[in-house]
């Protein structure tokens, strides 16, 4: 759990740095999913430092995933939302109202309750087709990105962030599916490719969300996406279970997390910080 919380600090700080780089980079195609934007952001040092922090956080996350249920690790990572909110105030000059801070706290508290309600990690063997399902999910998410550009400014960052969370969530599941890093077995199964594709998809969606909307709202969508999906997979297919008698707490935590994310999507862009870093924007609160 200590590794999971340290990972959350790395991820939260990385998100703010990557948002700084994404907003400074000129968009390429102007579409919701913009590979050119990701390529341009990669040329800026804040994004590269963010990637280094992401790598450190991922190593810490692997340690946690090998010993804790998926939903317990994901819930601990929800703390990255609070870290991103604080870092965005310092790095991006955003100003969060009490309502937005309350929404951030609601998401974090809801997912933390899920973590405390978790039992031990399941040891059930995963279905053989699960890795291929992860790859198919990535394809669906990438195709949906074309439609997300048509959404109103309000829900766009949340939707892109949610897509990023699904991508990063597949990474968490893939880590659980990899029994051994030994070759050649690692290369013959779909889990490794789902891990790589999920990570790339997550960065593509998240960078586009940062450039076109609120950092905190996009991060809330990401946290929600990388928590709920892996939690369901862990419970249904991998044998993860809540603590006996605390099933109600897990459901209540899930409801609170969803409510907090929806509230962030409705608040609008905070005063003094537009989606592209300009004053007077009207996009979602960050």
Secondary structure in CASP SS format (residue, H / E / C, confidence):
PFRMAT SS
TARGET T0000
AUTHOR 0000-0000-0000
METHOD secondary structure of the structure
MODEL  1
X C 1.00
X H 1.00
X H 1.00
X H 1.00
X H 1.00
X H 1.00
X H 1.00
X H 1.00
X H 1.00
X H 1.00
X H 1.00
X H 1.00
X H 1.00
X H 1.00
X H 1.00
X H 1.00
X H 1.00
X H 1.00
X H 1.00
X H 1.00
X H 1.00
X H 1.00
X H 1.00
X H 1.00
X C 1.00
X C 1.00
X C 1.00
X C 1.00
X C 1.00
X C 1.00
X C 1.00
X C 1.00
X C 1.00
X C 1.00
X H 1.00
X H 1.00
X H 1.00
X H 1.00
X H 1.00
X H 1.00
X H 1.00
X C 1.00
X C 1.00
X C 1.00
X H 1.00
X H 1.00
X H 1.00
X H 1.00
X H 1.00
X H 1.00
X H 1.00
X H 1.00
X H 1.00
X H 1.00
X H 1.00
X H 1.00
X H 1.00
X H 1.00
X H 1.00
X H 1.00
X H 1.00
X H 1.00
X H 1.00
X H 1.00
X H 1.00
X C 1.00
X C 1.00
X E 1.00
X C 1.00
X H 1.00
X H 1.00
X H 1.00
X H 1.00
X H 1.00
X H 1.00
X H 1.00
X H 1.00
X C 1.00
X H 1.00
X H 1.00
X H 1.00
X H 1.00
X H 1.00
X H 1.00
X H 1.00
X H 1.00
X H 1.00
X H 1.00
X H 1.00
X H 1.00
X H 1.00
X C 1.00
X C 1.00
X C 1.00
X C 1.00
X C 1.00
X C 1.00
X H 1.00
X H 1.00
X H 1.00
X H 1.00
X H 1.00
X H 1.00
X H 1.00
X H 1.00
X H 1.00
X H 1.00
X H 1.00
X H 1.00
X H 1.00
X H 1.00
X H 1.00
X H 1.00
X H 1.00
X H 1.00
X H 1.00
X C 1.00
X E 1.00
X C 1.00
X E 1.00
X C 1.00
X C 1.00
X C 1.00
X C 1.00
X C 1.00
X C 1.00
X C 1.00
X C 1.00
X C 1.00
X H 1.00
X H 1.00
X H 1.00
X H 1.00
X H 1.00
X H 1.00
X H 1.00
X H 1.00
X H 1.00
X H 1.00
X H 1.00
X H 1.00
X H 1.00
X H 1.00
X H 1.00
X H 1.00
X H 1.00
X H 1.00
X H 1.00
X C 1.00
X C 1.00
X C 1.00
X C 1.00
X H 1.00
X H 1.00
X H 1.00
X H 1.00
X H 1.00
X H 1.00
X H 1.00
X H 1.00
X H 1.00
X H 1.00
X H 1.00
X H 1.00
X H 1.00
X H 1.00
X H 1.00
X H 1.00
X H 1.00
X H 1.00
X H 1.00
X H 1.00
X H 1.00
X H 1.00
X H 1.00
X H 1.00
X H 1.00
X C 1.00
X C 1.00
X C 1.00
X C 1.00
X C 1.00
X C 1.00
X C 1.00
X H 1.00
X H 1.00
X H 1.00
X H 1.00
X C 1.00
X C 1.00
X H 1.00
X H 1.00
X H 1.00
X H 1.00
X H 1.00
X H 1.00
X H 1.00
X H 1.00
X H 1.00
X H 1.00
X H 1.00
X H 1.00
X H 1.00
X H 1.00
X H 1.00
X H 1.00
X H 1.00
X H 1.00
X H 1.00
X H 1.00
X H 1.00
X H 1.00
X C 1.00
X C 1.00
X H 1.00
X H 1.00
X H 1.00
X H 1.00
X H 1.00
X H 1.00
X H 1.00
X H 1.00
X H 1.00
X H 1.00
X H 1.00
X H 1.00
X H 1.00
X H 1.00
X H 1.00
X H 1.00
X H 1.00
X H 1.00
X H 1.00
X H 1.00
X H 1.00
X H 1.00
X C 1.00
X C 1.00
X C 1.00
X C 1.00
X C 1.00
X E 1.00
X C 1.00
X C 1.00
X C 1.00
X C 1.00
X H 1.00
X H 1.00
X H 1.00
X H 1.00
X H 1.00
X H 1.00
X H 1.00
X H 1.00
X H 1.00
X H 1.00
X H 1.00
X H 1.00
X H 1.00
X H 1.00
X H 1.00
X H 1.00
X H 1.00
X H 1.00
X H 1.00
X H 1.00
X C 1.00
X C 1.00
X C 1.00
X C 1.00
X C 1.00
X C 1.00
X C 1.00
X C 1.00
X C 1.00
X C 1.00
X C 1.00
X C 1.00
X C 1.00
X C 1.00
X C 1.00
X C 1.00
X C 1.00
X C 1.00
X C 1.00
X C 1.00
END
